[in-house]
Amino acid sequence: MCGRYAVTTDPARLAAEIDARNEVPEDVASTANYNVAPTTTVLTVVDRHDGNDADQPIERRVRAMRWGLVPPWTKEFGKGPLLFNARAETVQTKPAFRAAAKNKRCLFPMDGWYEWRRGPVGANGKPQKIPFYMSPADGSRLFMGGLWGAWRSPEAREAGDDDAWISSATILTTDAVGHLTQVHDRMPLIMPLEYWQAWLDPDHPVDPDLLAPPAASLVEAITIREVSPLVNRVANNGPELLEPVS
């Protein structure tokens, strides 16, 4: 699973890098976040038609969304399971994800992600959770496959309030590959640049081949380092979280 990650770019810079339109509101924080947790507002990348009109051209956009997909049948915001991850193997059949898998796929940009490995038993008699950080050795940015949706309350729907939509998203996970299996048996679904057009295409259903675990060559350049337990608390948020434990 992927429950924490780091991202240090701001929306405008990201949009310029990938030739996209920046649609992130100005009041959304654009500072680096070294400890992104579920329910946080995060950056995502989508391809959409202008005005959702299929006759209009598709344009790439950077959008802010809540991390944790809100299913369309949810009656009250914040209630129900926190769907921050979805298994790539089952998104086409699971009721919470299958609609989004058809035409609401997105990318999660990140510098790297955290995962925990079971350690020795501590003084409290319970196994310790040892945090690790996975990121490209060359400092490049990763883009993970995700799904998104737009939700509004039954009251807003009945009132026809088109300003009440809440966008939310989930990160897809898959079987870990190569040396990453040393830390956990699951990993986020890496989406290489050559897959973006097909993955983000809002006019066609997902190609099942894109949901397969990544090629070993994609993870060879990802480094693993043990980091401080400071990351265990969401309130801790700074570059020191990425420092390797000596």
C-alpha atoms as a printed R data frame, in Angstrom:
    type eleno elety resid chain resno       x      y       z
1   ATOM     1    CA   MET     A     1   0.000  0.000   0.000
2   ATOM     2    CA   CYS     A     2   1.005  3.624  -0.335
3   ATOM     3    CA   GLY     A     3  -0.112  5.754   2.597
4   ATOM     4    CA   ARG     A     4   2.480  8.535   2.647
5   ATOM     5    CA   TYR     A     5   4.611 10.278   0.052
6   ATOM     6    CA   ALA     A     6   6.594 13.440  -0.622
7   ATOM     7    CA   VAL     A     7   6.170 16.077  -3.318
8   ATOM     8    CA   THR     A     8   8.185 19.273  -3.504
9   ATOM     9    CA   THR     A     9   6.960 20.976  -6.679
10  ATOM    10    CA   ASP     A    10   4.303 23.681  -6.905
11  ATOM    11    CA   PRO     A    11   1.356 23.562  -9.355
12  ATOM    12    CA   ALA     A    12   2.633 26.235 -11.734
13  ATOM    13    CA   ARG     A    13   6.060 24.644 -12.057
14  ATOM    14    CA   LEU     A    14   4.568 21.194 -12.565
15  ATOM    15    CA   ALA     A    15   2.180 22.493 -15.235
16  ATOM    16    CA   ALA     A    16   5.048 24.146 -17.099
17  ATOM    17    CA   GLU     A    17   7.166 21.002 -16.953
18  ATOM    18    CA   ILE     A    18   4.497 18.755 -18.470
19  ATOM    19    CA   ASP     A    19   2.896 21.351 -20.781
20  ATOM    20    CA   ALA     A    20  -0.414 21.408 -18.921
21  ATOM    21    CA   ARG     A    21  -2.933 24.011 -17.810
22  ATOM    22    CA   ASN     A    22  -2.687 24.879 -14.125
23  ATOM    23    CA   GLU     A    23  -6.206 24.700 -12.655
24  ATOM    24    CA   VAL     A    24  -5.166 24.647  -9.001
25  ATOM    25    CA   PRO     A    25  -6.854 27.502  -7.085
26  ATOM    26    CA   GLU     A    26  -4.502 30.179  -5.792
27  ATOM    27    CA   ASP     A    27  -5.624 29.601  -2.215
28  ATOM    28    CA   VAL     A    28  -4.383 25.998  -2.264
29  ATOM    29    CA   ALA     A    29  -1.018 25.690  -0.530
30  ATOM    30    CA   SER     A    30   1.808 25.216  -3.012
31  ATOM    31    CA   THR     A    31   4.636 24.595  -0.547
32  ATOM    32    CA   ALA     A    32   6.667 21.408  -0.453
33  ATOM    33    CA   ASN     A    33   5.044 18.582   1.482
34  ATOM    34    CA   TYR     A    34   7.375 15.910   2.813
35  ATOM    35    CA   ASN     A    35   4.665 13.912   4.572
36  ATOM    36    CA   VAL     A    36   1.572 13.796   2.370
37  ATOM    37    CA   ALA     A    37  -1.162 11.819   4.112
38  ATOM    38    CA   PRO     A    38  -4.686 10.717   3.135
39  ATOM    39    CA   THR     A    39  -7.379 13.474   3.192
40  ATOM    40    CA   THR     A    40  -4.682 16.010   2.216
41  ATOM    41    CA   THR     A    41  -5.315 18.180  -0.850
42  ATOM    42    CA   VAL     A    42  -2.848 16.906  -3.448
43  ATOM    43    CA   LEU     A    43  -1.753 17.646  -7.002
44  ATOM    44    CA   THR     A    44  -3.046 15.421  -9.795
45  ATOM    45    CA   VAL     A    45  -2.777 15.386 -13.580
46  ATOM    46    CA   VAL     A    46  -5.774 14.699 -15.841
47  ATOM    47    CA   ASP     A    47  -6.691 14.956 -19.533
48  ATOM    48    CA   ARG     A    48 -10.139 16.462 -20.085
49  ATOM    49    CA   HIS     A    49 -12.254 18.052 -22.814
50  ATOM    50    CA   ASP     A    50 -13.136 21.714 -22.319
51  ATOM    51    CA   GLY     A    51 -16.469 21.906 -20.540
52  ATOM    52    CA   ASN     A    52 -16.651 18.094 -20.660
53  ATOM    53    CA   ASP     A    53 -17.766 18.553 -24.278
54  ATOM    54    CA   ALA     A    54 -16.498 15.597 -26.336
55  ATOM    55    CA   ASP     A    55 -16.405 17.869 -29.419
56  ATOM    56    CA   GLN     A    56 -13.787 20.074 -27.771
57  ATOM    57    CA   PRO     A    57 -10.084 19.206 -27.815
58  ATOM    58    CA   ILE     A    58  -8.481 17.328 -24.943
59  ATOM    59    CA   GLU     A    59  -6.094 19.318 -22.783
60  ATOM    60    CA   ARG     A    60  -3.782 18.219 -20.009
61  ATOM    61    CA   ARG     A    61  -4.501 19.875 -16.658
62  ATOM    62    CA   VAL     A    62  -3.021 20.029 -13.169
63  ATOM    63    CA   ARG     A    63  -5.765 19.896 -10.544
64  ATOM    64    CA   ALA     A    64  -6.071 19.844  -6.774
65  ATOM    65    CA   MET     A    65  -7.974 16.897  -5.310
66  ATOM    66    CA   ARG     A    66  -8.584 15.280  -1.956
67  ATOM    67    CA   TRP     A    67  -6.500 12.161  -1.464
68  ATOM    68    CA   GLY     A    68  -9.111  9.517  -0.696
69  ATOM    69    CA   LEU     A    69 -11.734  8.722  -3.326
70  ATOM    70    CA   VAL     A    70 -15.332  9.525  -2.386
71  ATOM    71    CA   PRO     A    71 -17.656  7.004  -4.108
72  ATOM    72    CA   PRO     A    72 -20.609  8.562  -5.966
73  ATOM    73    CA   TRP     A    73 -23.179  6.914  -3.682
74  ATOM    74    CA   THR     A    74 -21.723  8.485  -0.512
75  ATOM    75    CA   LYS     A    75 -24.450 10.385   1.344
76  ATOM    76    CA   GLU     A    76 -22.297 12.333   3.788
77  ATOM    77    CA   PHE     A    77 -18.795 13.653   3.084
78  ATOM    78    CA   GLY     A    78 -16.151 12.207   5.362
79  ATOM    79    CA   LYS     A    79 -18.171  9.131   6.235
80  ATOM    80    CA   GLY     A    80 -17.308  5.650   5.023
81  ATOM    81    CA   PRO     A    81 -13.979  4.000   4.138
82  ATOM    82    CA   LEU     A    82 -10.959  6.130   3.321
83  ATOM    83    CA   LEU     A    83 -10.195  4.924  -0.202
84  ATOM    84    CA   PHE     A    84  -6.687  6.322  -0.633
85  ATOM    85    CA   ASN     A    85  -5.442  3.153  -2.376
86  ATOM    86    CA   ALA     A    86  -7.016  0.828  -4.934
87  ATOM    87    CA   ARG     A    87  -5.644 -2.502  -6.100
88  ATOM    88    CA   ALA     A    88  -4.884 -2.272  -9.826
89  ATOM    89    CA   GLU     A    89  -5.957 -5.891 -10.289
90  ATOM    90    CA   THR     A    90  -9.570 -5.215  -9.281
91  ATOM    91    CA   VAL     A    91 -10.385 -1.598 -10.196
92  ATOM    92    CA   GLN     A    92 -12.349 -2.662 -13.264
93  ATOM    93    CA   THR     A    93 -14.742 -4.759 -11.187
94  ATOM    94    CA   LYS     A    94 -14.922 -3.193  -7.718
95  ATOM    95    CA   PRO     A    95 -18.070 -1.005  -7.424
96  ATOM    96    CA   ALA     A    96 -16.154  1.852  -5.770
97  ATOM    97    CA   PHE     A    97 -13.667  2.141  -8.645
98  ATOM    98    CA   ARG     A    98 -15.012  0.647 -11.880
99  ATOM    99    CA   ALA     A    99 -16.771  3.826 -13.079
100 ATOM   100    CA   ALA     A   100 -13.642  5.925 -12.554
101 ATOM   101    CA   ALA     A   101 -11.500  3.283 -14.274
102 ATOM   102    CA   LYS     A   102 -13.499  3.803 -17.461
103 ATOM   103    CA   ASN     A   103 -12.773  7.486 -18.041
104 ATOM   104    CA   LYS     A   104 -11.500  9.241 -14.894
105 ATOM   105    CA   ARG     A   105  -7.900  8.194 -14.609
106 ATOM   106    CA   CYS     A   106  -5.207 10.499 -13.299
107 ATOM   107    CA   LEU     A   107  -1.569 10.750 -12.298
108 ATOM   108    CA   PHE     A   108  -0.135 11.495  -8.862
109 ATOM   109    CA   PRO     A   109   3.203 13.342  -9.131
110 ATOM   110    CA   MET     A   110   5.609 12.608  -6.298
111 ATOM   111    CA   ASP     A   111   9.293 12.721  -5.409
112 ATOM   112    CA   GLY     A   112   9.092  9.389  -3.611
113 ATOM   113    CA   TRP     A   113   6.970  7.363  -1.232
114 ATOM   114    CA   TYR     A   114   7.264  5.839   2.225
115 ATOM   115    CA   GLU     A   115   6.665  2.278   3.279
116 ATOM   116    CA   TRP     A   116   7.063  0.453   6.567
117 ATOM   117    CA   ARG     A   117   8.680 -2.881   7.299
118 ATOM   118    CA   ARG     A   118   8.113 -4.962  10.366
119 ATOM   119    CA   GLY     A   119  11.058 -4.772  12.748
120 ATOM   120    CA   PRO     A   120  12.077 -6.371  16.043
121 ATOM   121    CA   VAL     A   121   9.818 -6.356  19.078
122 ATOM   122    CA   GLY     A   122  10.135 -3.130  21.042
123 ATOM   123    CA   ALA     A   123   9.933 -2.330  24.739
124 ATOM   124    CA   ASN     A   124   6.135 -2.271  24.512
125 ATOM   125    CA   GLY     A   125   6.103 -5.895  23.421
126 ATOM   126    CA   LYS     A   126   4.947 -5.047  19.885
127 ATOM   127    CA   PRO     A   127   6.915 -5.259  16.606
128 ATOM   128    CA   GLN     A   128   8.444 -1.964  15.587
129 ATOM   129    CA   LYS     A   129   7.495 -0.365  12.264
130 ATOM   130    CA   ILE     A   130  10.614  0.755  10.423
131 ATOM   131    CA   PRO     A   131  10.018  3.462   7.775
132 ATOM   132    CA   PHE     A   132  11.750  3.476   4.399
133 ATOM   133    CA   TYR     A   133  11.733  6.028   1.594
134 ATOM   134    CA   MET     A   134  11.774  5.004  -2.065
135 ATOM   135    CA   SER     A   135  12.788  7.529  -4.740
136 ATOM   136    CA   PRO     A   136  14.681  7.735  -8.062
137 ATOM   137    CA   ALA     A   137  18.436  7.914  -7.587
138 ATOM   138    CA   ASP     A   138  18.700 10.773 -10.099
139 ATOM   139    CA   GLY     A   139  16.170 12.947  -8.272
140 ATOM   140    CA   SER     A   140  13.625 12.803 -11.087
141 ATOM   141    CA   ARG     A   141   9.899 12.924 -10.396
142 ATOM   142    CA   LEU     A   142   7.645  9.886 -10.347
143 ATOM   143    CA   PHE     A   143   4.088  9.761 -11.650
144 ATOM   144    CA   MET     A   144   1.777  7.115 -10.234
145 ATOM   145    CA   GLY     A   145  -1.448  5.877 -11.769
146 ATOM   146    CA   GLY     A   146  -4.638  6.910  -9.998
147 ATOM   147    CA   LEU     A   147  -8.394  7.253 -10.343
148 ATOM   148    CA   TRP     A   148 -10.496 10.281  -9.545
149 ATOM   149    CA   GLY     A   149 -14.121 11.244  -9.156
150 ATOM   150    CA   ALA     A   150 -16.374 14.240  -8.543
151 ATOM   151    CA   TRP     A   151 -18.907 14.114  -5.697
152 ATOM   152    CA   ARG     A   152 -21.532 16.438  -4.291
153 ATOM   153    CA   SER     A   153 -23.969 15.932  -1.472
154 ATOM   154    CA   PRO     A   154 -27.546 14.780  -2.132
155 ATOM   155    CA   GLU     A   155 -28.727 18.208  -0.934
156 ATOM   156    CA   ALA     A   156 -26.480 20.065  -3.387
157 ATOM   157    CA   ARG     A   157 -27.527 17.703  -6.162
158 ATOM   158    CA   GLU     A   158 -31.176 18.341  -5.477
159 ATOM   159    CA   ALA     A   159 -30.584 22.087  -5.391
160 ATOM   160    CA   GLY     A   160 -28.626 21.939  -8.648
161 ATOM   161    CA   ASP     A   161 -25.589 23.580  -7.039
162 ATOM   162    CA   ASP     A   162 -22.838 23.170  -9.629
163 ATOM   163    CA   ASP     A   163 -20.273 24.821  -7.347
164 ATOM   164    CA   ALA     A   164 -20.524 22.110  -4.696
165 ATOM   165    CA   TRP     A   165 -18.492 19.421  -6.448
166 ATOM   166    CA   ILE     A   166 -15.604 17.861  -4.514
167 ATOM   167    CA   SER     A   167 -12.873 16.151  -6.524
168 ATOM   168    CA   SER     A   168 -11.092 13.236  -4.905
169 ATOM   169    CA   ALA     A   169  -8.620 10.581  -6.032
170 ATOM   170    CA   THR     A   170  -6.961  7.307  -5.114
171 ATOM   171    CA   ILE     A   171  -3.520  5.869  -5.912
172 ATOM   172    CA   LEU     A   172  -3.362  2.481  -7.593
173 ATOM   173    CA   THR     A   173  -1.117 -0.182  -6.106
174 ATOM   174    CA   THR     A   174   0.301 -3.353  -7.611
175 ATOM   175    CA   ASP     A   175   2.656 -6.201  -6.747
176 ATOM   176    CA   ALA     A   176   6.095 -4.942  -5.783
177 ATOM   177    CA   VAL     A   177   8.851 -5.619  -8.300
178 ATOM   178    CA   GLY     A   178  12.541 -6.367  -7.979
179 ATOM   179    CA   HIS     A   179  14.408 -5.091  -4.936
180 ATOM   180    CA   LEU     A   180  11.333 -3.188  -3.729
181 ATOM   181    CA   THR     A   181   9.965 -6.494  -2.454
182 ATOM   182    CA   GLN     A   182  12.548 -6.205   0.342
183 ATOM   183    CA   VAL     A   183  10.356 -3.570   1.976
184 ATOM   184    CA   HIS     A   184   6.764 -4.463   1.084
185 ATOM   185    CA   ASP     A   185   4.832 -6.774  -1.204
186 ATOM   186    CA   ARG     A   186   2.896 -3.845  -2.724
187 ATOM   187    CA   MET     A   187   3.951 -0.609  -4.420
188 ATOM   188    CA   PRO     A   188   2.311  2.315  -6.214
189 ATOM   189    CA   LEU     A   189   1.654  1.735  -9.915
190 ATOM   190    CA   ILE     A   190   4.385  3.674 -11.724
191 ATOM   191    CA   MET     A   191   3.121  5.233 -14.949
192 ATOM   192    CA   PRO     A   192   5.982  5.965 -17.403
193 ATOM   193    CA   LEU     A   193   5.714  8.887 -19.818
194 ATOM   194    CA   GLU     A   194   5.028  6.687 -22.842
195 ATOM   195    CA   TYR     A   195   1.820  5.432 -21.164
196 ATOM   196    CA   TRP     A   196   0.394  8.834 -20.249
197 ATOM   197    CA   GLN     A   197  -1.679  9.487 -23.346
198 ATOM   198    CA   ALA     A   198  -3.436  6.126 -23.204
199 ATOM   199    CA   TRP     A   199  -3.781  6.189 -19.424
200 ATOM   200    CA   LEU     A   200  -5.299  9.680 -19.232
201 ATOM   201    CA   ASP     A   201  -7.496  9.350 -22.328
202 ATOM   202    CA   PRO     A   202 -11.039 10.279 -21.184
203 ATOM   203    CA   ASP     A   203 -12.677  8.800 -24.291
204 ATOM   204    CA   HIS     A   204 -11.582  5.186 -23.948
205 ATOM   205    CA   PRO     A   205 -11.674  2.561 -21.206
206 ATOM   206    CA   VAL     A   206  -8.466  1.517 -19.539
207 ATOM   207    CA   ASP     A   207  -6.166 -0.854 -21.381
208 ATOM   208    CA   PRO     A   208  -5.673 -3.812 -18.990
209 ATOM   209    CA   ASP     A   209  -1.990 -3.943 -19.959
210 ATOM   210    CA   LEU     A   210  -1.504 -0.570 -18.225
211 ATOM   211    CA   LEU     A   211  -2.676 -2.099 -14.952
212 ATOM   212    CA   ALA     A   212   0.082 -4.726 -14.900
213 ATOM   213    CA   PRO     A   213   3.043 -4.453 -12.492
214 ATOM   214    CA   PRO     A   214   5.813 -2.242 -13.892
215 ATOM   215    CA   ALA     A   215   8.747 -3.672 -15.775
216 ATOM   216    CA   ALA     A   216  11.788 -4.438 -13.660
217 ATOM   217    CA   SER     A   217  13.733 -1.816 -15.618
218 ATOM   218    CA   LEU     A   218  11.441  0.907 -14.246
219 ATOM   219    CA   VAL     A   219  12.346  0.186 -10.641
220 ATOM   220    CA   GLU     A   220  16.055 -0.545 -10.999
221 ATOM   221    CA   ALA     A   221  16.935  3.124 -10.527
222 ATOM   222    CA   ILE     A   222  14.751  3.541  -7.427
223 ATOM   223    CA   THR     A   223  16.764  3.665  -4.229
224 ATOM   224    CA   ILE     A   224  15.604  2.478  -0.814
225 ATOM   225    CA   ARG     A   225  16.763  4.088   2.390
226 ATOM   226    CA   GLU     A   226  15.712  3.749   5.984
227 ATOM   227    CA   VAL     A   227  14.514  7.057   7.390
228 ATOM   228    CA   SER     A   228  13.615  8.460  10.788
229 ATOM   229    CA   PRO     A   229  10.462  7.384  12.662
230 ATOM   230    CA   LEU     A   230   9.608 11.092  12.644
231 ATOM   231    CA   VAL     A   231   7.603 10.368   9.492
232 ATOM   232    CA   ASN     A   232   5.204  8.270  11.569
233 ATOM   233    CA   ARG     A   233   3.553 11.491  12.799
234 ATOM   234    CA   VAL     A   234   1.732 13.506  10.137
235 ATOM   235    CA   ALA     A   235   2.496 16.683  12.075
236 ATOM   236    CA   ASN     A   236   6.192 16.245  11.246
237 ATOM   237    CA   ASN     A   237   6.854 17.751   7.839
238 ATOM   238    CA   GLY     A   238  10.264 18.822   6.635
239 ATOM   239    CA   PRO     A   239  13.259 17.715   4.545
240 ATOM   240    CA   GLU     A   240  14.750 15.991   7.590
241 ATOM   241    CA   LEU     A   241  12.183 13.217   7.044
242 ATOM   242    CA   LEU     A   242  14.085 12.168   3.910
243 ATOM   243    CA   GLU     A   243  17.483 11.941   5.603
244 ATOM   244    CA   PRO     A   244  18.829  8.379   5.750
245 ATOM   245    CA   VAL     A   245  19.265  6.769   9.130
246 ATOM   246    CA   SER     A   246  22.980  6.225   9.688
